[in-house]
Amino acid sequence: MRLLEYQGKELFRQSGIKVPRSTLASSIEEAIKSGSEIGYPLIMKPQLRVGGRGKEGAILKCMTEADVANKFDDLLHTKIKGELPRGILLEQAIDIKEELYVSYFLNRSKRCYSIIASPEGGVEIESTKNKIVVDVPLKGISRETAYRIANELSYREVVKEPIANIILNLSKLVVEKEAELAEINPLVISTDESVIALDSKIIIDDNSLFRHPELIKYEYLSEQEFQARKNGFSFVELNGNIAIVGNGAGLVMSTLDMVSDEGGNAGAFLDFGGSATRDSIFQALKLIAGLSQIEVILINLFGGIVKTSLVAQAIFDGYKEGVISVPLFARISGSESDKAKEILREGRARMFDSVEDSIAAAIEAISPKEKKVHG
Amino acid sequence: MDNFDLMKILVGTSSESDYENKQVIIQGITGSFGSTHTRLMKGYGTNISAGVTPGKGGMSFDGIPVFDNMKDAVETTGSKITGIFVPAPSFLSAGKEALACGIKLIVAIPEHVPVRDTIELFELAKENNAKIIGPNTPGVIIPGTMKIGIMPGQPFTKGTTVVLSRSGTLMYEVSYNLSKAGYGQRLCFGIGGDPINGTNLIEALDMIRHYDDVDSIVVVGEIGGDAEEQFAEYVIKVGYNKPVIAYIAGRSAPKEKKMGHAGAIVYGNYGSAESKFSSLQKAHIPVAKSPAEVPTLLRREIRR
């Protein structure tokens, strides 16, 4: 779960990491009220689950209340990288003297947590050579190591202790909340020598959420994401018109790639997990039916243990009960596939023996319509 | 180099009386998941000597004695291998219990294990000179001999290729394609779909690269992390010269989205398919465009 900036800053504040004064606003009225409390100039920052909003010119400085009134609605209703902001954070403008970078992350290849720190903040960390990487124990960083990193980040005594404390507090936060990433970019030193986290990027380990009821309030799920969670599916909504459904994340990803190679566009990724039952397939179809962009459903199921006749029955019922109305193409390998084909002999579903054939049929089912649009 | 001999642990050597018949314990044997797969594993030929479910000690499941705890199960059977089939929140305690009793190989099936739990158990396993396969893995199968995991038996045939896979169903799909083309498998090894793997691709290669009866390797990777990149570098470093083929899933997936597996996520260039392709290319490892293309590329490499 990726937290929004303001949510991450709430955790920072709770952990004793200093952040600027700020308020989340979702209407002009709220924004103007907050503006008078924060004072001018202030910064407006759209709250998104994707990065790169600065480069997109979506972080705006407002000098006056009129400025906020003029720009707020536009910012709130403009998609950035395909995503609409979930509120605008209004934040006190800080006079910056130095910008640093600190992040605490799950180091996959080393199978531990590591800290990256750099005296060059505000840039993409991949592009800077001036950085140090320190591996830390699972239980958190030692005071000694935190001071050593602070020493590398600044030669000025006055800020060393606050920097070290921030690193220690960040470590405590990562351990307590089971974050996979907690990044402060930039960590700034203001002209009055305060050390402040100007931005936050925190990713919580989804699999640990059962131990963190206090974080559930930060979760935002669409109707489909909620349904997927309830049924134990993995689901990602995409922009195309072909829903790709299967058992196993790798298999569904692989199907996505093959569809894209053939010129198709996936509109949904749905992995209903290892053990397919009639009911789980039926629920998956129901979920897909709620997505307006979907024109075709493609099922890729590699069975073995799964009885494919059960899958066929779920599809048959899906049509009969009016849950799905779009054409469906399925590659279902496993036991009883002849029986499955028989169940689906009539109706709008077609079964194939190979993935390639089912993909070709799915793409062909969409193209006549596109031809009509062009011709 | 690691001196952990996986085959020796799983099947032993031909001079031993229990060759190909090593005892395996199943933790969580009476759960719906554990019981279903215990029957299937037993049917495939795995010697399941005991099961563990707290509170069910003294019971018998399908002729297999069930114990309350690992201590009793290990003391009674002397097994060095366990398959963990408990729900993810109980995984860490089940794993700790196994290690405390001298288990040398844990096959960790559960999905959704918190990553800190995996690291904690991994560190403990290292101290105990034991190995973990997974979590979030379909397990391991030696086709025709035994399997510890949740994979179906049908896609696999006995042979000389090793399949190392980060994905479950793709391991089945790729092995099925290999089997159809006449390339049986010596071992199929599920690395697991999580960001942290008890045994990573490099370590898995180390476990099998000295076997004479293995003549080729297929790596089934996916977006996220840099395991394939590290693997490619390692193949160059150790000069592994038998044919290696790769398949990488997820090249058309959007960035910063978790594609089903906890580990299948791209940040910037880190974890991208492009990064993996370029590393594999440097190691002269051909990458198949689809699972069906894997045997074609393998045939070409074997003939070279």
Interface residues (C-beta under 8 A of the other chain):
Chain A: R2 R49 V50 G51 L106 R108 S109 R111 C112 E124 E126 L138 E178 E180 D205 D206 N207 S208 F210 R211 S234 V236 L238 G246 N247 G248 A249 G250 L251 V252 M253 S254 L256 D257 M258 V259 S260 D261 A266 F269 D271 G274 F302 G303 G304 I305 S333 S354 V355 E356
Chain B: L40 A88 P89 H112 V113 P114 V115 R116 I119 E120 F122 E123 I150 M151 P152 G153 Q154 P155 S165 R166 S167 G168 T169 L170 M171 Y172 E173 Y176 G193 P195 I196 N200 V220 E222 I223 G225 D226 A227 Q230 Y247 A249 G250 R251 S252 A253 P254 E256 K257 K258 M259 G260 H261 A262 G263 A264 G268 N269 Y270 K289 S290 P291 A292
